[in-house]
Amino acid sequence: MPQNQPQNPYADLFSVAGKTAVITGGSSGLGLAMAEAYLRSGARVYITGRKPEPLAAARQELAAHGEVHAVQGDVATPEGVEALRAALAGEDKLHVLINNAGITWGSSVEKFPAEAWDSVMGVNVKAPFVLVQTFLARLQAAATAADPARVINIGSVYGVTSQVLRAWSYAASKAAIHQLTKVLAAELAPRGIVVNAISPGFFPSKMTHFMISNEERMAEMRKSIPLGREGSKDDIGALALYLGSRASSYMTGNVIPLDGGVLAKT
Ligand SMILES: NC(=O)c1ccc[n+]([C@@H]2O[C@H](COP(=O)([O-])OP(=O)(O)OC[C@H]3O[C@@H](n4cnc5c(N)ncnc54)[C@H](OP(=O)(O)O)[C@@H]3O)[C@@H](O)[C@H]2O)c1
């Protein structure tokens, strides 16, 4: 750039470079895609997962793009939360917490076990809250007036529509995380922390493998999506980057659909 040219104020508006991010469930699917997007954009990233092998494989794959740490554990348990807290002991600041880890359970009303409420609510709703509590001081330490700290919760269109998937606790858990996003946003705004949720439609992942492996069902699924396709790595990566960057500093308490138009037509 010529010497006396004023610096372009937009140059780093969408940047997450130099930020520290935790992405729960970063060993697969949407979490892995967001981890890659953050690493390629210059952030330091901590990913989590319960199963050691996929977690190690993800860490190895992601290490080509930047500084990544893998923390094994179940975020719905005190031990898992403690493992993550201990892994971040050297970090004074946490700029972005992405509560992405999620599980589902599907069965008829008759056969749906009570246990599928505790496990699904535990991972999809309780863990995001406990992680916000755990990292509150470090989120606050990362916040500046121009660039607040970020909590990004991963909800779902199934927390909004009444389409029957027979995933009773999953649908309720996603509606709950949307509402938790709003009440936390109101509470944490004065502390310089913004809280938003992404509400994805259909993305290929381990969770949706039962659909991807069936061409006929996939064709039907694509027909039901106004944009005619499933979501991609870039789609989720782009929105997660935006919500982690200074560009979204004035947004909080929003549940943003990322669904190819599914909610627009319901
Ligand atoms: N794919 C879609 O179409 C879609 C649509 C709407 C919303 N979502 C949401 O997007 C998020 C990611 O899902 P995905 O589709 O990418 O599924 P996925 O491929 O199954 O990935 C889930 C990730 O979460 C981890 N995880 C699950 N339970 C955990 C726990 N208790 N503690 C720590 N890590 C845990 C998994 O690793 P381990 O199994 O090794 O623990 C994995 O890394 C979920 O919240 C899901 O509800 C997905």
The ligand as an SDF file (V2000), in Angstrom:
LIG
                    3D

 48 52  0  0  0  0  0  0  0  0999 V2000
  -26.1840  -32.1150   10.2010 N   0  0  0  0  0  0  0  0  0  0  0  0
  -27.3140  -31.4550   10.1770 C   0  0  0  0  0  0  0  0  0  0  0  0
  -28.0700  -31.5130    9.2040 O   0  0  0  0  0  0  0  0  0  0  0  0
  -27.7020  -30.5890   11.3440 C   0  0  0  0  0  0  0  0  0  0  0  0
  -28.8730  -29.8330   11.2330 C   0  0  0  0  0  0  0  0  0  0  0  0
  -29.2480  -29.0110   12.2740 C   0  0  0  0  0  0  0  0  0  0  0  0
  -28.4650  -28.9290   13.4010 C   0  0  0  0  0  0  0  0  0  0  0  0
  -27.3380  -29.6840   13.4920 N   0  0  0  0  0  0  0  0  0  0  0  0
  -26.5520  -29.5490   14.7220 C   0  0  0  0  0  0  0  0  0  0  0  0
  -25.2070  -29.3490   14.4030 O   0  0  0  0  0  0  0  0  0  0  0  0
  -24.3880  -29.8250   15.4640 C   0  0  0  0  0  0  0  0  0  0  0  0
  -23.3080  -30.7410   14.8960 C   0  0  0  0  0  0  0  0  0  0  0  0
  -23.9250  -31.8900   14.3630 O   0  0  0  0  0  0  0  0  0  0  0  0
  -23.3740  -32.7150   13.1210 P   0  0  0  0  0  0  0  0  0  0  0  0
  -24.4810  -32.8640   12.1740 O   0  0  0  0  0  0  0  0  0  0  0  0
  -22.0840  -32.1360   12.6650 O   0  0  0  0  0  0  0  0  0  0  0  0
  -23.1930  -34.1400   13.8240 O   0  0  0  0  0  0  0  0  0  0  0  0
  -21.9530  -35.1180   13.9830 P   0  0  0  0  0  0  0  0  0  0  0  0
  -21.2260  -35.2870   12.6940 O   0  0  0  0  0  0  0  0  0  0  0  0
  -22.5410  -36.3070   14.6620 O   0  0  0  0  0  0  0  0  0  0  0  0
  -20.9960  -34.3440   14.9870 O   0  0  0  0  0  0  0  0  0  0  0  0
  -21.2980  -34.2080   16.3530 C   0  0  0  0  0  0  0  0  0  0  0  0
  -20.0220  -33.8430   17.0650 C   0  0  0  0  0  0  0  0  0  0  0  0
  -20.3100  -33.6460   18.4580 O   0  0  0  0  0  0  0  0  0  0  0  0
  -19.4690  -34.5130   19.2310 C   0  0  0  0  0  0  0  0  0  0  0  0
  -20.1830  -34.8410   20.4430 N   0  0  0  0  0  0  0  0  0  0  0  0
  -21.3940  -35.4180   20.5700 C   0  0  0  0  0  0  0  0  0  0  0  0
  -21.7240  -35.5490   21.8530 N   0  0  0  0  0  0  0  0  0  0  0  0
  -20.6990  -35.0280   22.5610 C   0  0  0  0  0  0  0  0  0  0  0  0
  -20.4480  -34.8760   23.9440 C   0  0  0  0  0  0  0  0  0  0  0  0
  -21.3250  -35.2900   24.8560 N   0  0  0  0  0  0  0  0  0  0  0  0
  -19.2870  -34.3030   24.3370 N   0  0  0  0  0  0  0  0  0  0  0  0
  -18.3760  -33.8740   23.4160 C   0  0  0  0  0  0  0  0  0  0  0  0
  -18.5680  -34.0000   22.0900 N   0  0  0  0  0  0  0  0  0  0  0  0
  -19.7160  -34.5730   21.6830 C   0  0  0  0  0  0  0  0  0  0  0  0
  -19.1950  -35.7020   18.3080 C   0  0  0  0  0  0  0  0  0  0  0  0
  -18.0500  -36.4340   18.6580 O   0  0  0  0  0  0  0  0  0  0  0  0
  -18.1780  -37.7780   19.5660 P   0  0  0  0  0  0  0  0  0  0  0  0
  -19.3420  -38.5540   19.0310 O   0  0  0  0  0  0  0  0  0  0  0  0
  -16.8590  -38.4600   19.4540 O   0  0  0  0  0  0  0  0  0  0  0  0
  -18.4280  -37.2630   20.9500 O   0  0  0  0  0  0  0  0  0  0  0  0
  -18.9650  -34.9400   16.9940 C   0  0  0  0  0  0  0  0  0  0  0  0
  -17.6990  -34.3400   16.9940 O   0  0  0  0  0  0  0  0  0  0  0  0
  -25.3210  -30.5170   16.4460 C   0  0  0  0  0  0  0  0  0  0  0  0
  -25.6290  -29.6370   17.5030 O   0  0  0  0  0  0  0  0  0  0  0  0
  -26.5510  -30.7810   15.6130 C   0  0  0  0  0  0  0  0  0  0  0  0
  -27.7200  -30.8810   16.3790 O   0  0  0  0  0  0  0  0  0  0  0  0
  -26.9430  -30.5180   12.5050 C   0  0  0  0  0  0  0  0  0  0  0  0
  1  2  1  0
  2  3  2  0
  2  4  1  0
  4  5  1  0
  4 48  2  0
  5  6  2  0
  6  7  1  0
  7  8  2  0
  8  9  1  0
  8 48  1  0
  9 10  1  0
  9 46  1  0
 10 11  1  0
 11 12  1  0
 11 44  1  0
 12 13  1  0
 13 14  1  0
 14 15  2  0
 14 16  1  0
 14 17  1  0
 17 18  1  0
 18 19  2  0
 18 20  1  0
 18 21  1  0
 21 22  1  0
 22 23  1  0
 23 24  1  0
 23 42  1  0
 24 25  1  0
 25 26  1  0
 25 36  1  0
 26 27  1  0
 26 35  1  0
 27 28  2  0
 28 29  1  0
 29 30  1  0
 29 35  2  0
 30 31  1  0
 30 32  2  0
 32 33  1  0
 33 34  2  0
 34 35  1  0
 36 37  1  0
 36 42  1  0
 37 38  1  0
 38 39  2  0
 38 40  1  0
 38 41  1  0
 42 43  1  0
 44 45  1  0
 44 46  1  0
 46 47  1  0
M  CHG  2   8   1  16  -1
M  END
$$$$
